[in-house]
Amino acid sequence: MPTIGWFEILIVVAVAIIVIGPKDFPYMLKKVGSWIGTTKRYISNIQNEVADLDINSNEIQKPIEEKKDNDKI
């Protein structure tokens, strides 16, 4: 997997400043940061919900297994 070094990041920033312009560049950085933060929160929320579903499914499985054990007796 290729890695991105400081030189490549510097080139991307320089091109972005030239294309976007130095006046609007800070606004774009803020907007991109906002999008990244929103995406991270969304993914974290989904991970927490999946973890909660896994915990709840284990809690549901226990009474079913206990009932099966009691039926065998």
PyMOL Python script that loads the backbone (N, CA, C, O; Angstrom):
from pymol import cmd

cmd.read_pdbstr("""\
ATOM      1  N   MET A   1       0.848  -1.172   0.000  1.00  0.00           N
ATOM      2  CA  MET A   1       0.000   0.000   0.000  1.00  0.00           C
ATOM      3  C   MET A   1       0.897   1.240   0.000  1.00  0.00           C
ATOM      4  O   MET A   1       1.794   1.356   0.836  1.00  0.00           O
ATOM      5  N   PRO A   2       0.662   2.159  -0.927  1.00  0.00           N
ATOM      6  CA  PRO A   2       1.523   3.341  -0.993  1.00  0.00           C
ATOM      7  C   PRO A   2       1.303   4.260   0.203  1.00  0.00           C
ATOM      8  O   PRO A   2       0.196   4.382   0.727  1.00  0.00           O
ATOM      9  N   THR A   3       2.369   4.885   0.607  1.00  0.00           N
ATOM     10  CA  THR A   3       2.284   5.838   1.715  1.00  0.00           C
ATOM     11  C   THR A   3       2.383   7.256   1.172  1.00  0.00           C
ATOM     12  O   THR A   3       2.968   7.490   0.114  1.00  0.00           O
ATOM     13  N   ILE A   4       1.817   8.177   1.892  1.00  0.00           N
ATOM     14  CA  ILE A   4       1.861   9.586   1.504  1.00  0.00           C
ATOM     15  C   ILE A   4       2.849  10.282   2.426  1.00  0.00           C
ATOM     16  O   ILE A   4       2.695  10.264   3.648  1.00  0.00           O
ATOM     17  N   GLY A   5       3.852  10.886   1.838  1.00  0.00           N
ATOM     18  CA  GLY A   5       4.871  11.590   2.608  1.00  0.00           C
ATOM     19  C   GLY A   5       4.566  13.080   2.692  1.00  0.00           C
ATOM     20  O   GLY A   5       3.579  13.573   2.148  1.00  0.00           O
ATOM     21  N   TRP A   6       5.456  13.776   3.399  1.00  0.00           N
ATOM     22  CA  TRP A   6       5.272  15.223   3.587  1.00  0.00           C
ATOM     23  C   TRP A   6       5.384  15.975   2.272  1.00  0.00           C
ATOM     24  O   TRP A   6       4.694  16.972   2.060  1.00  0.00           O
ATOM     25  N   PHE A   7       6.251  15.498   1.390  1.00  0.00           N
ATOM     26  CA  PHE A   7       6.428  16.177   0.110  1.00  0.00           C
ATOM     27  C   PHE A   7       5.153  16.120  -0.724  1.00  0.00           C
ATOM     28  O   PHE A   7       4.767  17.109  -1.346  1.00  0.00           O
ATOM     29  N   GLU A   8       4.496  14.950  -0.734  1.00  0.00           N
ATOM     30  CA  GLU A   8       3.248  14.817  -1.489  1.00  0.00           C
ATOM     31  C   GLU A   8       2.155  15.700  -0.900  1.00  0.00           C
ATOM     32  O   GLU A   8       1.385  16.317  -1.637  1.00  0.00           O
ATOM     33  N   ILE A   9       2.087  15.760   0.425  1.00  0.00           N
ATOM     34  CA  ILE A   9       1.096  16.625   1.076  1.00  0.00           C
ATOM     35  C   ILE A   9       1.365  18.088   0.726  1.00  0.00           C
ATOM     36  O   ILE A   9       0.433  18.849   0.467  1.00  0.00           O
ATOM     37  N   LEU A  10       2.626  18.475   0.720  1.00  0.00           N
ATOM     38  CA  LEU A  10       2.996  19.851   0.366  1.00  0.00           C
ATOM     39  C   LEU A  10       2.577  20.177  -1.062  1.00  0.00           C
ATOM     40  O   LEU A  10       2.099  21.280  -1.327  1.00  0.00           O
ATOM     41  N   ILE A  11       2.748  19.238  -1.981  1.00  0.00           N
ATOM     42  CA  ILE A  11       2.347  19.462  -3.368  1.00  0.00           C
ATOM     43  C   ILE A  11       0.826  19.614  -3.474  1.00  0.00           C
ATOM     44  O   ILE A  11       0.335  20.498  -4.175  1.00  0.00           O
ATOM     45  N   VAL A  12       0.090  18.756  -2.782  1.00  0.00           N
ATOM     46  CA  VAL A  12      -1.377  18.842  -2.818  1.00  0.00           C
ATOM     47  C   VAL A  12      -1.841  20.181  -2.253  1.00  0.00           C
ATOM     48  O   VAL A  12      -2.734  20.813  -2.818  1.00  0.00           O
ATOM     49  N   VAL A  13      -1.243  20.621  -1.146  1.00  0.00           N
ATOM     50  CA  VAL A  13      -1.624  21.911  -0.545  1.00  0.00           C
ATOM     51  C   VAL A  13      -1.295  23.053  -1.492  1.00  0.00           C
ATOM     52  O   VAL A  13      -2.100  23.971  -1.649  1.00  0.00           O
ATOM     53  N   ALA A  14      -0.131  23.017  -2.125  1.00  0.00           N
ATOM     54  CA  ALA A  14       0.254  24.088  -3.051  1.00  0.00           C
ATOM     55  C   ALA A  14      -0.713  24.148  -4.235  1.00  0.00           C
ATOM     56  O   ALA A  14      -1.143  25.230  -4.636  1.00  0.00           O
ATOM     57  N   VAL A  15      -1.051  22.994  -4.787  1.00  0.00           N
ATOM     58  CA  VAL A  15      -1.991  22.974  -5.910  1.00  0.00           C
ATOM     59  C   VAL A  15      -3.363  23.471  -5.459  1.00  0.00           C
ATOM     60  O   VAL A  15      -4.025  24.209  -6.189  1.00  0.00           O
ATOM     61  N   ALA A  16      -3.791  23.073  -4.267  1.00  0.00           N
ATOM     62  CA  ALA A  16      -5.088  23.510  -3.757  1.00  0.00           C
ATOM     63  C   ALA A  16      -5.121  25.025  -3.565  1.00  0.00           C
ATOM     64  O   ALA A  16      -6.118  25.672  -3.884  1.00  0.00           O
ATOM     65  N   ILE A  17      -4.042  25.584  -3.050  1.00  0.00           N
ATOM     66  CA  ILE A  17      -3.986  27.045  -2.866  1.00  0.00           C
ATOM     67  C   ILE A  17      -4.046  27.744  -4.227  1.00  0.00           C
ATOM     68  O   ILE A  17      -4.700  28.777  -4.371  1.00  0.00           O
ATOM     69  N   ILE A  18      -3.372  27.184  -5.205  1.00  0.00           N
ATOM     70  CA  ILE A  18      -3.386  27.804  -6.536  1.00  0.00           C
ATOM     71  C   ILE A  18      -4.772  27.696  -7.169  1.00  0.00           C
ATOM     72  O   ILE A  18      -5.265  28.662  -7.753  1.00  0.00           O
ATOM     73  N   VAL A  19      -5.405  26.520  -7.055  1.00  0.00           N
ATOM     74  CA  VAL A  19      -6.703  26.302  -7.697  1.00  0.00           C
ATOM     75  C   VAL A  19      -7.812  27.045  -6.958  1.00  0.00           C
ATOM     76  O   VAL A  19      -8.615  27.746  -7.575  1.00  0.00           O
ATOM     77  N   ILE A  20      -7.854  26.892  -5.648  1.00  0.00           N
ATOM     78  CA  ILE A  20      -8.929  27.493  -4.850  1.00  0.00           C
ATOM     79  C   ILE A  20      -8.669  28.973  -4.607  1.00  0.00           C
ATOM     80  O   ILE A  20      -9.588  29.792  -4.625  1.00  0.00           O
ATOM     81  N   GLY A  21      -7.432  29.293  -4.384  1.00  0.00           N
ATOM     82  CA  GLY A  21      -7.065  30.672  -4.082  1.00  0.00           C
ATOM     83  C   GLY A  21      -6.775  30.822  -2.598  1.00  0.00           C
ATOM     84  O   GLY A  21      -7.400  30.165  -1.765  1.00  0.00           O
ATOM     85  N   PRO A  22      -5.832  31.684  -2.275  1.00  0.00           N
ATOM     86  CA  PRO A  22      -5.447  31.837  -0.867  1.00  0.00           C
ATOM     87  C   PRO A  22      -6.557  32.434   0.007  1.00  0.00           C
ATOM     88  O   PRO A  22      -6.576  32.237   1.222  1.00  0.00           O
ATOM     89  N   LYS A  23      -7.469  33.158  -0.620  1.00  0.00           N
ATOM     90  CA  LYS A  23      -8.535  33.790   0.147  1.00  0.00           C
ATOM     91  C   LYS A  23      -9.559  32.759   0.629  1.00  0.00           C
ATOM     92  O   LYS A  23     -10.014  32.826   1.770  1.00  0.00           O
ATOM     93  N   ASP A  24      -9.917  31.818  -0.224  1.00  0.00           N
ATOM     94  CA  ASP A  24     -10.942  30.826   0.111  1.00  0.00           C
ATOM     95  C   ASP A  24     -10.364  29.540   0.696  1.00  0.00           C
ATOM     96  O   ASP A  24     -11.126  28.681   1.139  1.00  0.00           O
ATOM     97  N   PHE A  25      -9.044  29.382   0.710  1.00  0.00           N
ATOM     98  CA  PHE A  25      -8.431  28.143   1.187  1.00  0.00           C
ATOM     99  C   PHE A  25      -8.763  27.846   2.653  1.00  0.00           C
ATOM    100  O   PHE A  25      -9.120  26.708   2.958  1.00  0.00           O
ATOM    101  N   PRO A  26      -8.663  28.811   3.573  1.00  0.00           N
ATOM    102  CA  PRO A  26      -9.029  28.504   4.972  1.00  0.00           C
ATOM    103  C   PRO A  26     -10.494  28.084   5.125  1.00  0.00           C
ATOM    104  O   PRO A  26     -10.810  27.220   5.943  1.00  0.00           O
ATOM    105  N   TYR A  27     -11.381  28.690   4.345  1.00  0.00           N
ATOM    106  CA  TYR A  27     -12.796  28.317   4.384  1.00  0.00           C
ATOM    107  C   TYR A  27     -12.975  26.870   3.937  1.00  0.00           C
ATOM    108  O   TYR A  27     -13.739  26.117   4.540  1.00  0.00           O
ATOM    109  N   MET A  28     -12.259  26.483   2.865  1.00  0.00           N
ATOM    110  CA  MET A  28     -12.348  25.104   2.377  1.00  0.00           C
ATOM    111  C   MET A  28     -11.795  24.121   3.395  1.00  0.00           C
ATOM    112  O   MET A  28     -12.368  23.048   3.584  1.00  0.00           O
ATOM    113  N   LEU A  29     -10.698  24.461   4.055  1.00  0.00           N
ATOM    114  CA  LEU A  29     -10.149  23.580   5.089  1.00  0.00           C
ATOM    115  C   LEU A  29     -11.149  23.376   6.220  1.00  0.00           C
ATOM    116  O   LEU A  29     -11.315  22.264   6.721  1.00  0.00           O
ATOM    117  N   LYS A  30     -11.804  24.445   6.612  1.00  0.00           N
ATOM    118  CA  LYS A  30     -12.807  24.350   7.678  1.00  0.00           C
ATOM    119  C   LYS A  30     -13.972  23.466   7.233  1.00  0.00           C
ATOM    120  O   LYS A  30     -14.467  22.649   8.010  1.00  0.00           O
ATOM    121  N   LYS A  31     -14.404  23.628   5.994  1.00  0.00           N
ATOM    122  CA  LYS A  31     -15.517  22.842   5.463  1.00  0.00           C
ATOM    123  C   LYS A  31     -15.146  21.359   5.380  1.00  0.00           C
ATOM    124  O   LYS A  31     -15.935  20.498   5.772  1.00  0.00           O
ATOM    125  N   VAL A  32     -13.964  21.065   4.879  1.00  0.00           N
ATOM    126  CA  VAL A  32     -13.507  19.670   4.776  1.00  0.00           C
ATOM    127  C   VAL A  32     -13.370  19.065   6.176  1.00  0.00           C
ATOM    128  O   VAL A  32     -13.745  17.912   6.390  1.00  0.00           O
ATOM    129  N   GLY A  33     -12.840  19.827   7.118  1.00  0.00           N
ATOM    130  CA  GLY A  33     -12.736  19.344   8.499  1.00  0.00           C
ATOM    131  C   GLY A  33     -14.095  19.042   9.097  1.00  0.00           C
ATOM    132  O   GLY A  33     -14.256  18.069   9.833  1.00  0.00           O
ATOM    133  N   SER A  34     -15.069  19.872   8.782  1.00  0.00           N
ATOM    134  CA  SER A  34     -16.432  19.648   9.256  1.00  0.00           C
ATOM    135  C   SER A  34     -17.005  18.357   8.681  1.00  0.00           C
ATOM    136  O   SER A  34     -17.641  17.579   9.392  1.00  0.00           O
ATOM    137  N   TRP A  35     -16.773  18.134   7.385  1.00  0.00           N
ATOM    138  CA  TRP A  35     -17.252  16.898   6.746  1.00  0.00           C
ATOM    139  C   TRP A  35     -16.592  15.670   7.358  1.00  0.00           C
ATOM    140  O   TRP A  35     -17.257  14.665   7.608  1.00  0.00           O
ATOM    141  N   ILE A  36     -15.296  15.749   7.597  1.00  0.00           N
ATOM    142  CA  ILE A  36     -14.580  14.616   8.192  1.00  0.00           C
ATOM    143  C   ILE A  36     -15.105  14.339   9.597  1.00  0.00           C
ATOM    144  O   ILE A  36     -15.308  13.182   9.963  1.00  0.00           O
ATOM    145  N   GLY A  37     -15.325  15.387  10.384  1.00  0.00           N
ATOM    146  CA  GLY A  37     -15.870  15.213  11.734  1.00  0.00           C
ATOM    147  C   GLY A  37     -17.258  14.595  11.720  1.00  0.00           C
ATOM    148  O   GLY A  37     -17.561  13.711  12.521  1.00  0.00           O
ATOM    149  N   THR A  38     -18.097  15.060  10.809  1.00  0.00           N
ATOM    150  CA  THR A  38     -19.453  14.510  10.692  1.00  0.00           C
ATOM    151  C   THR A  38     -19.401  13.035  10.301  1.00  0.00           C
ATOM    152  O   THR A  38     -20.145  12.216  10.841  1.00  0.00           O
ATOM    153  N   THR A  39     -18.518  12.700   9.359  1.00  0.00           N
ATOM    154  CA  THR A  39     -18.379  11.310   8.924  1.00  0.00           C
ATOM    155  C   THR A  39     -17.871  10.426  10.058  1.00  0.00           C
ATOM    156  O   THR A  39     -18.362   9.311  10.235  1.00  0.00           O
ATOM    157  N   LYS A  40     -16.896  10.905  10.826  1.00  0.00           N
ATOM    158  CA  LYS A  40     -16.377  10.128  11.956  1.00  0.00           C
ATOM    159  C   LYS A  40     -17.454   9.886  13.004  1.00  0.00           C
ATOM    160  O   LYS A  40     -17.565   8.783  13.539  1.00  0.00           O
ATOM    161  N   ARG A  41     -18.252  10.918  13.300  1.00  0.00           N
ATOM    162  CA  ARG A  41     -19.331  10.748  14.278  1.00  0.00           C
ATOM    163  C   ARG A  41     -20.372   9.750  13.772  1.00  0.00           C
ATOM    164  O   ARG A  41     -20.879   8.934  14.542  1.00  0.00           O
ATOM    165  N   TYR A  42     -20.685   9.816  12.493  1.00  0.00           N
ATOM    166  CA  TYR A  42     -21.663   8.907  11.899  1.00  0.00           C
ATOM    167  C   TYR A  42     -21.178   7.456  11.981  1.00  0.00           C
ATOM    168  O   TYR A  42     -21.935   6.565  12.367  1.00  0.00           O
ATOM    169  N   ILE A  43     -19.919   7.226  11.616  1.00  0.00           N
ATOM    170  CA  ILE A  43     -19.353   5.875  11.667  1.00  0.00           C
ATOM    171  C   ILE A  43     -19.283   5.377  13.105  1.00  0.00           C
ATOM    172  O   ILE A  43     -19.587   4.215  13.374  1.00  0.00           O
ATOM    173  N   SER A  44     -18.885   6.245  14.028  1.00  0.00           N
ATOM    174  CA  SER A  44     -18.832   5.857  15.441  1.00  0.00           C
ATOM    175  C   SER A  44     -20.214   5.492  15.957  1.00  0.00           C
ATOM    176  O   SER A  44     -20.365   4.538  16.720  1.00  0.00           O
ATOM    177  N   ASN A  45     -21.214   6.243  15.546  1.00  0.00           N
ATOM    178  CA  ASN A  45     -22.598   5.970  15.939  1.00  0.00           C
ATOM    179  C   ASN A  45     -23.036   4.591  15.432  1.00  0.00           C
ATOM    180  O   ASN A  45     -23.657   3.822  16.166  1.00  0.00           O
ATOM    181  N   ILE A  46     -22.713   4.291  14.188  1.00  0.00           N
ATOM    182  CA  ILE A  46     -23.069   2.989  13.622  1.00  0.00           C
ATOM    183  C   ILE A  46     -22.347   1.871  14.370  1.00  0.00           C
ATOM    184  O   ILE A  46     -22.953   0.840  14.663  1.00  0.00           O
ATOM    185  N   GLN A  47     -21.065   2.055  14.684  1.00  0.00           N
ATOM    186  CA  GLN A  47     -20.316   1.038  15.418  1.00  0.00           C
ATOM    187  C   GLN A  47     -20.927   0.795  16.795  1.00  0.00           C
ATOM    188  O   GLN A  47     -21.024  -0.349  17.239  1.00  0.00           O
ATOM    189  N   ASN A  48     -21.335   1.858  17.465  1.00  0.00           N
ATOM    190  CA  ASN A  48     -21.958   1.707  18.784  1.00  0.00           C
ATOM    191  C   ASN A  48     -23.286   0.965  18.682  1.00  0.00           C
ATOM    192  O   ASN A  48     -23.594   0.129  19.532  1.00  0.00           O
ATOM    193  N   GLU A  49     -24.071   1.261  17.657  1.00  0.00           N
ATOM    194  CA  GLU A  49     -25.356   0.575  17.488  1.00  0.00           C
ATOM    195  C   GLU A  49     -25.154  -0.904  17.197  1.00  0.00           C
ATOM    196  O   GLU A  49     -25.892  -1.742  17.714  1.00  0.00           O
ATOM    197  N   VAL A  50     -24.168  -1.232  16.379  1.00  0.00           N
ATOM    198  CA  VAL A  50     -23.885  -2.636  16.090  1.00  0.00           C
ATOM    199  C   VAL A  50     -23.406  -3.344  17.356  1.00  0.00           C
ATOM    200  O   VAL A  50     -23.794  -4.486  17.603  1.00  0.00           O
ATOM    201  N   ALA A  51     -22.579  -2.693  18.153  1.00  0.00           N
ATOM    202  CA  ALA A  51     -22.109  -3.287  19.403  1.00  0.00           C
ATOM    203  C   ALA A  51     -23.291  -3.508  20.350  1.00  0.00           C
ATOM    204  O   ALA A  51     -23.359  -4.536  21.024  1.00  0.00           O
ATOM    205  N   ASP A  52     -24.217  -2.557  20.406  1.00  0.00           N
ATOM    206  CA  ASP A  52     -25.403  -2.716  21.254  1.00  0.00           C
ATOM    207  C   ASP A  52     -26.266  -3.868  20.767  1.00  0.00           C
ATOM    208  O   ASP A  52     -26.814  -4.613  21.580  1.00  0.00           O
ATOM    209  N   LEU A  53     -26.398  -4.029  19.456  1.00  0.00           N
ATOM    210  CA  LEU A  53     -27.170  -5.149  18.915  1.00  0.00           C
ATOM    211  C   LEU A  53     -26.529  -6.476  19.293  1.00  0.00           C
ATOM    212  O   LEU A  53     -27.226  -7.439  19.614  1.00  0.00           O
ATOM    213  N   ASP A  54     -25.205  -6.526  19.256  1.00  0.00           N
ATOM    214  CA  ASP A  54     -24.493  -7.752  19.609  1.00  0.00           C
ATOM    215  C   ASP A  54     -24.710  -8.089  21.081  1.00  0.00           C
ATOM    216  O   ASP A  54     -24.920  -9.251  21.429  1.00  0.00           O
ATOM    217  N   ILE A  55     -24.660  -7.085  21.938  1.00  0.00           N
ATOM    218  CA  ILE A  55     -24.884  -7.296  23.369  1.00  0.00           C
ATOM    219  C   ILE A  55     -26.317  -7.758  23.605  1.00  0.00           C
ATOM    220  O   ILE A  55     -26.553  -8.690  24.373  1.00  0.00           O
ATOM    221  N   ASN A  56     -27.266  -7.110  22.951  1.00  0.00           N
ATOM    222  CA  ASN A  56     -28.673  -7.482  23.123  1.00  0.00           C
ATOM    223  C   ASN A  56     -28.954  -8.883  22.588  1.00  0.00           C
ATOM    224  O   ASN A  56     -29.748  -9.615  23.178  1.00  0.00           O
ATOM    225  N   SER A  57     -28.323  -9.266  21.492  1.00  0.00           N
ATOM    226  CA  SER A  57     -28.564 -10.604  20.956  1.00  0.00           C
ATOM    227  C   SER A  57     -28.015 -11.654  21.906  1.00  0.00           C
ATOM    228  O   SER A  57     -28.596 -12.734  22.023  1.00  0.00           O
ATOM    229  N   ASN A  58     -26.900 -11.366  22.594  1.00  0.00           N
ATOM    230  CA  ASN A  58     -26.371 -12.303  23.580  1.00  0.00           C
ATOM    231  C   ASN A  58     -27.318 -12.428  24.762  1.00  0.00           C
ATOM    232  O   ASN A  58     -27.478 -13.518  25.311  1.00  0.00           O
ATOM    233  N   GLU A  59     -27.945 -11.333  25.161  1.00  0.00           N
ATOM    234  CA  GLU A  59     -28.890 -11.371  26.270  1.00  0.00           C
ATOM    235  C   GLU A  59     -30.138 -12.148  25.889  1.00  0.00           C
ATOM    236  O   GLU A  59     -30.738 -12.810  26.736  1.00  0.00           O
ATOM    237  N   ILE A  60     -30.535 -12.078  24.631  1.00  0.00           N
ATOM    238  CA  ILE A  60     -31.711 -12.815  24.168  1.00  0.00           C
ATOM    239  C   ILE A  60     -31.380 -14.305  24.084  1.00  0.00           C
ATOM    240  O   ILE A  60     -32.224 -15.148  24.388  1.00  0.00           O
ATOM    241  N   GLN A  61     -30.165 -14.626  23.676  1.00  0.00           N
ATOM    242  CA  GLN A  61     -29.765 -16.025  23.524  1.00  0.00           C
ATOM    243  C   GLN A  61     -29.736 -16.758  24.866  1.00  0.00           C
ATOM    244  O   GLN A  61     -30.087 -17.937  24.918  1.00  0.00           O
ATOM    245  N   LYS A  62     -29.333 -16.105  25.939  1.00  0.00           N
ATOM    246  CA  LYS A  62     -29.196 -16.762  27.237  1.00  0.00           C
ATOM    247  C   LYS A  62     -30.516 -17.356  27.735  1.00  0.00           C
ATOM    248  O   LYS A  62     -30.532 -18.529  28.110  1.00  0.00           O
ATOM    249  N   PRO A  63     -31.625 -16.605  27.757  1.00  0.00           N
ATOM    250  CA  PRO A  63     -32.870 -17.214  28.237  1.00  0.00           C
ATOM    251  C   PRO A  63     -33.324 -18.371  27.351  1.00  0.00           C
ATOM    252  O   PRO A  63     -33.894 -19.337  27.857  1.00  0.00           O
ATOM    253  N   ILE A  64     -33.088 -18.297  26.052  1.00  0.00           N
ATOM    254  CA  ILE A  64     -33.479 -19.381  25.154  1.00  0.00           C
ATOM    255  C   ILE A  64     -32.665 -20.627  25.481  1.00  0.00           C
ATOM    256  O   ILE A  64     -33.211 -21.729  25.540  1.00  0.00           O
ATOM    257  N   GLU A  65     -31.353 -20.455  25.693  1.00  0.00           N
ATOM    258  CA  GLU A  65     -30.503 -21.593  26.029  1.00  0.00           C
ATOM    259  C   GLU A  65     -30.881 -22.169  27.387  1.00  0.00           C
ATOM    260  O   GLU A  65     -30.874 -23.387  27.563  1.00  0.00           O
ATOM    261  N   GLU A  66     -31.212 -21.303  28.360  1.00  0.00           N
ATOM    262  CA  GLU A  66     -31.622 -21.784  29.678  1.00  0.00           C
ATOM    263  C   GLU A  66     -32.922 -22.570  29.582  1.00  0.00           C
ATOM    264  O   GLU A  66     -33.093 -23.573  30.274  1.00  0.00           O
ATOM    265  N   LYS A  67     -33.832 -22.127  28.737  1.00  0.00           N
ATOM    266  CA  LYS A  67     -35.101 -22.814  28.572  1.00  0.00           C
ATOM    267  C   LYS A  67     -34.865 -24.208  27.968  1.00  0.00           C
ATOM    268  O   LYS A  67     -35.498 -25.185  28.369  1.00  0.00           O
ATOM    269  N   LYS A  68     -33.946 -24.281  27.000  1.00  0.00           N
ATOM    270  CA  LYS A  68     -33.629 -25.579  26.396  1.00  0.00           C
ATOM    271  C   LYS A  68     -33.023 -26.505  27.438  1.00  0.00           C
ATOM    272  O   LYS A  68     -33.341 -27.694  27.462  1.00  0.00           O
ATOM    273  N   ASP A  69     -32.152 -25.981  28.303  1.00  0.00           N
ATOM    274  CA  ASP A  69     -31.542 -26.801  29.349  1.00  0.00           C
ATOM    275  C   ASP A  69     -32.591 -27.297  30.332  1.00  0.00           C
ATOM    276  O   ASP A  69     -32.515 -28.435  30.795  1.00  0.00           O
ATOM    277  N   ASN A  70     -33.570 -26.455  30.656  1.00  0.00           N
ATOM    278  CA  ASN A  70     -34.626 -26.854  31.589  1.00  0.00           C
ATOM    279  C   ASN A  70     -35.546 -27.894  30.964  1.00  0.00           C
ATOM    280  O   ASN A  70     -36.077 -28.746  31.677  1.00  0.00           O
ATOM    281  N   ASP A  71     -35.746 -27.847  29.665  1.00  0.00           N
ATOM    282  CA  ASP A  71     -36.588 -28.813  28.986  1.00  0.00           C
ATOM    283  C   ASP A  71     -35.953 -30.214  28.999  1.00  0.00           C
ATOM    284  O   ASP A  71     -36.657 -31.224  28.999  1.00  0.00           O
ATOM    285  N   LYS A  72     -34.618 -30.256  29.009  1.00  0.00           N
ATOM    286  CA  LYS A  72     -33.919 -31.544  29.001  1.00  0.00           C
ATOM    287  C   LYS A  72     -34.053 -32.278  30.350  1.00  0.00           C
ATOM    288  O   LYS A  72     -33.972 -33.505  30.408  1.00  0.00           O
ATOM    289  N   ILE A  73     -34.255 -31.524  31.404  1.00  0.00           N
ATOM    290  CA  ILE A  73     -34.306 -32.122  32.750  1.00  0.00           C
ATOM    291  C   ILE A  73     -35.572 -32.859  32.978  1.00  0.00           C
ATOM    292  O   ILE A  73     -35.775 -33.419  34.055  1.00  0.00           O
TER     293      ILE A  73
END
""", "prot")
cmd.dss("prot")
cmd.show_as("cartoon", "prot")
cmd.util.cbc("prot")
cmd.orient("prot")
